[in-house]
Amino acid sequence: MTHHTTRLKGKVAIITGAGRGIGAAEAVLFAQEGAKVVVNDLGGGGDGSGASKSPADEVVEQIKKMGGEAVANYDSVATTEGGEKIIKSAVDAFGRLDILVNNAGILRDRMVYNMTPEEWDIVMKVHLYGTFNCTKPACVIFRQQKSGRIINTASESGLGNMGQANYSAAKEGIVGFTRTVARDMGRYGVTCNAIRPRAKSRLTISPELAAAIEKAKSTGAALPPGADVISKLPEPTEMVALVAYLATDAAANINGCTFLISGDQISLYQDPIPIKTIYTKSFWTLDDLMEIVPNTLAAGLINPAPPKQ
């Protein structure tokens, strides 16, 4: 091992969707810090189609070359059985489990009026169900051993992002899930936190966008919309340190929190709180609201997507 410090020594970690991108960066960092890692990846496309063993195998190979310990797992997080098998693979390979990072994800972007039930369902299954499917069996173990770390992956898209009704709903569901798991498991010495990562990955740079950026570079044409922002995003390896930190014993008092993580920036989110309240003696009527709301609750509000003139 090249690192002098092994702050996760003796720990066993599962990282889902660890064949590429952020998950792969997490797996490698955890291994560098001394953890034994289960690299889970179905190996499907960014849209969840297909499967391949090579992404998970390549990351395991990379960890072994560094002198670390890792095994591959190819089960899908989207089913109950898949989640159980992923957790079991850690116990089978390494005899225990200490850390679960729920990172697996896909995209099926579509404007809400065009979104198919299938596009809604598959994104829910991988992100929201997938987080539960792995967390539940992990918590059975964590509760018995009275220790454990869970780090869930949310997204800034959950705050509202055009064309991502399925993804943002699933991701914001994960934030609520995280707050409650923290309260269910805290008494057992387990923490559960969530991150909203900003990085270059398959979910931020689609194959179409990547091709358009390359074309723009070679022809000197203007970059496609949003490309300048995305090209400035950190590499996954540059922004996963907080995930490792949350997995250490040092982070025992951090529970039920959500963080924005990027390369040069980490922010702790405040849980939503009421920012304005109006009161009346008995109960509000529509007549009252027509008169009062414009100058109180609605004062200064800006429509994020105003009608086109």
N, C-alpha and C positions, 0 to 999 in steps of 0.2 A: 504494500500500500504506500502511495506517495505521501498521504497526509499524516502528520504527526498526531493529530487529534482524532479520536474515534468516539464521538459523542453519542453515537447510537450503538456502540459495541454491545453485543449480546442480545440485541433486539431483532425481532423478526417483523418485516414489513410486507404488506401487500399493496401494490399500486395497480389499479385497473387502468386499462387503456395506456399501458406503459411501453408500447412498441414504438411510439413516435412522439415527437413534440414535447409538450410539457411533462407528460407521464414518463417518457424516457429520461428526461433531464432529472426528474425527481428520483427515479430508480438508481441512476448512476451516482447522484449526490448521496443518497442514503447508503449505498454500498461503500462509497468513499469514507463515510462516517462510521463504518463498521457494522452496519445492519446486514442481515441476511434477507434477500429480497425475492418475493414472488412477483415476477413480471407477467402480469395478465394482459393479454391482448387477443381479441378475436381475429384481428388482422383484416378487418373489412375496410371498405372505402369510407371517405369522409361523410357519405350519405348512409352508411350502415349496410351497404350491399356487399356481398361476397365475404370470403374469409381466407386467411393465409397464416401459416405458422411462422413465416420468416420474420415479421417485425419483432415479435416477442423473442424469438431465437437470437436475432442479431444483438438485441440489448443484453441478453444473458451472456452472450459471447464476449461482448465489450466489458461487462463487469468481471467476468472470469479472467480476462486478459490483464485487468488491473490487480488481480489477486483477490477479488471479492467472491462472495458466494451468492448464487442466484439460481432459480429454476423458472422455467416458462410455464404458463398456464394459458389455455386457449378458449376457456369457457366464456359464454356470453353472460353479461351482467343482467340482461333483459328478462331472464326467467328466474324463478325461485330456485330451481335445481342448479342453474348456472352459478348463482350467488353462493349457494351452499358448497358447491364443488370448489369454488375459488378459495373460500375460507379453509376448507378441508385440505387443500393442496399445501397450505402453509404448515399446518399441523403434521401432515404426512411427511413433508420434506425436512422440516426443521424442529418439530416437536412442540412448537408453541406459536403464539401470535401476539404482537404488542402494538402494531400500528396498521391502520387501514387508511389508505388514501383513495378516495372515490374520485377518479379522474376521467373515466371512459365517457366519450360523448360523440354525437353525430349532429349533422345539420340537415334540415329539409326546409330551407327558406322559401316562403311564399307569402304573398299578401293574403290577409285573413279571408278575403272574399273568394279567393281561388284555392284556399288550402283544402286538401282532401282529408277525410277521416284517417286514412292510412298515414299521411304525413304528420298528422297530429299524434297518432298513437305511437308510431315508432320512436319519435323524439321523446315522448313521455316515458316510454318503456326503458330506453337506454339511460336517460338522465335521472328521472325522478324515481321510477321503479328500481332502476339499477342501483341507485344509492341506497334505497331500502333493502334490496335483495342481498347486498353484501353486508350492510350495517347490522341487520338483525342477527344473523348467525355469529358475527364477530362479537356482538354485545353479550351473547350467551357465554362466550369464553371470557370476555373482559369482566363480566359481573362475577364469575366464579373466582378469577385470579385477583380481583380487586385492583386492576390497573388496565390502562389502554389509552390509545390516542386515535381519534378519528378526524381526518381532515377532508372536508367535502369541497367540491368545485362548483361554485356558482358563476355568475357572469354579470358584467355591467349591463349586458343586454336585458337583464331582469328589471332594470330601471326603465325600460321602454326602448325598443329598437325596431324601426319599421321593417316589416317583412319577416319578423321572427316571433309571431304570437305563440307558436308551439315551444320554441326554445326558451323564450323569456318566461313563459308560464312555468315550465319545468325547472328552470334555474332559480326562480324566485320561490318556488315550492321547496327547493333544497335549503334555502335560507331559513324558512319557517321550520322545516324538519330539523335543521341543525340546532336551532334554539331549544326545541323540545327534547331532542336526544341528550343535549347537555344537561337538562334538568332531570331526565330519567336516569342518567348514568353517573352524574356528578358524585353522588354519595358513595359510589363504588370506586372512586379514584380515577374515573375515566373522564377525558375531556373530548368535546366535539366542537370543532370550529369550521368556518367556511372561508374560502378565498374567492375573490373576483380577479382572475389573472388577466394581465395585458401582455401579450407576447405574440411573436410570429408563430403561427401554427397552421395546421390544415384547416382549422375552423375559422381562422381570420383571413388566411390567404387561400382562396379557392383556386383550383387549377386554371379556371378561366381568367381570374385576376392575375395570377402568376404569369400566364402567357401574355396577357395584355401589357403587364409591366415590362417584361422582356422585350416585347415588340416595340414599346415606346422608347426603351433604352437604345435599341439598335437602330431605330429609324429617326430618333430625335423628336418624335411626336410628343404631345402632352400626355402626362400620366393620367390613367383612368381615375374617376372620382374616388376619393378616399385612399388612393394608393400612396400618396405622400405621407399620410398619417401612419398607414400600415408599415411602410418601409422604414419608419423611425422606431417601430416597436422593438423591444429588446428580444434577443434570442432566448429560448426557453431556459438555457443554462444560466442566464444572467439574472433570472428573477424567481428562482425556486428556493432560495435560502430560507425564507420565512416558513415554508412548508416543513423543512427539516427542523427548524427551531421549534415549531409547534409540536413536533413529535418527540422532543427531548423532555427529560425530567424537569428541566428549568421552567417549562411552560405550564406547570401544574395549575396555576391560578387563572390561566386564560381559558375560558369555557363559555361556549355559546356566542362567540364573537365572529364578526365578519370583517375581513380585510381586503382592501384593494392591494394587489401586488404587481409591481412593475420592476424595471431594472433599477432606476435611481429613486424610486418612490414607493413607500408603503403607507397606507392610510388605514386607520381603524374607523369603521362606520359606527355611527350612533344608530341605535334601533329607532324606528319611526316613532315620533311623539307628536301629539296634537300641537299645532302652532298657533291656532286661533280658535276660540270657542265663543259661542253666543248663548245667552241664557234668557229664559222667559219665565213668568210666574207659574203658569199651568202647563200648557204644551204649545208647540209652534203650529200655527195654521199657515196655509199657503198664502193668504193675504199678508200675514206678518212677513213671511219670507220674501215675497215680491218687493216689499218696502225695505227690509233690513239687510238682506244678503249682499246687494250690490255695493254697499258702503262698508261692509264688515268682512265676511268670509271671502267674498269674491274680489275685494278691493286689491288692485294691483296684480291680479292673476293674469297670466299670459297663456293663450292657447298655443301648445307646442307645435301644432300642425294646423294653422288657420286655413279657412277655405280659400281657394284660388279665386282672385277677382276676375 
